[in-house]
Amino acid sequence: MLVYRIVALFLFFYISFRGNLMLTTLYAINLQATSFEIGLIVALANFGPMLFAVIAGIISDRFEIRHPLALGSIGLGLSYYFLT
């Protein structure tokens, strides 16, 4: 049962992350950003996960999987709270 809760929590944060990227892009269009600027927003939003995927993999291999997952979910939730 705990696995279902962890998966549901991960899906909630992943959907909110992707939705936030879409809203940021639409807001940039509303501010009349150029195509280059919009592309830069999307590229930088995908650069962070690409950069830290290897590090996160190493950490999740060393520790039990639910600790890094819970810590990342809490960190993502706090970042959304403080950035909005």
C-alpha positions, 0 to 999 in steps of 0.5 A: 500500500505504501508503494501506491502512496509513493507513486501517487505522490510522485505523479502529483509532483511530476504533473505539477512540474510539467503543468508549471512549464506549460504555464510559464511558456504561455505567460512568456507568450503573453509577455510577447517573448521571442521564439528564442526566449521561449525556447530558452525557457523550455531548454533550461527547464529540461536541462536541470533534470538531465544534469542531476539524473545521474547524481539522483541515480547514485543516491537512490542506489546507495539509500533506500528508494523512498528516502530520496523520493520523499526528500525530493518531493518535499523539496519540490513542494517547498520550491513551488510554495516559495516561488509562487 
